[in-house]
């Protein structure tokens, strides 16, 4: 059985996502998070007892 070719719309969506990845934004135009700062944001902050 031959592999199904992705739809033209999916091709366009993928190109749009890749274009945003190149300029560092998400498709919504929000600046993409830096992976390091995103990881740092998940580190629990110690609280004073």
C-alpha positions as CSV (number, residue, x, y, z in Angstrom):
1,X,0.0,0.0,0.0
2,X,1.6,3.3,-1.0
3,X,2.2,5.9,1.7
4,X,-0.5,8.7,1.8
5,X,0.8,12.1,0.7
6,X,0.0,14.8,3.3
7,X,-2.7,17.2,2.3
8,X,-1.8,20.5,0.7
9,X,-3.3,22.3,3.8
10,X,-1.1,20.3,6.1
11,X,1.9,21.2,4.0
12,X,1.0,24.9,4.3
13,X,0.5,24.6,8.0
14,X,3.9,22.9,8.4
15,X,5.6,25.6,6.4
16,X,3.9,28.3,8.5
17,X,5.1,26.6,11.7
18,X,8.7,26.3,10.3
19,X,8.6,30.0,9.2
20,X,7.7,31.0,12.7
21,X,10.4,28.7,14.2
22,X,12.9,30.6,12.0
23,X,12.0,34.0,13.3
24,X,11.6,32.8,16.9
25,X,7.8,33.3,17.3
26,X,4.8,31.0,17.6
27,X,2.1,31.1,15.0
28,X,0.1,33.4,17.4
29,X,3.0,35.9,17.1
30,X,4.0,35.4,20.7
31,X,7.8,35.3,21.2
32,X,8.9,31.7,21.5
33,X,10.2,30.7,25.0
34,X,13.9,30.2,25.4
35,X,14.3,26.5,26.5
36,X,16.7,27.5,29.3
37,X,14.5,30.1,30.8
38,X,11.5,27.7,30.4
39,X,13.4,25.0,32.3
40,X,14.4,27.5,35.0
41,X,10.8,28.6,35.4
42,X,9.9,25.0,36.5
43,X,12.5,24.9,39.3
44,X,10.7,25.2,42.6
45,X,11.4,28.3,44.6
46,X,12.4,27.5,48.2
47,X,10.2,29.1,50.8
48,X,11.2,30.4,54.1
49,X,10.0,28.1,56.9
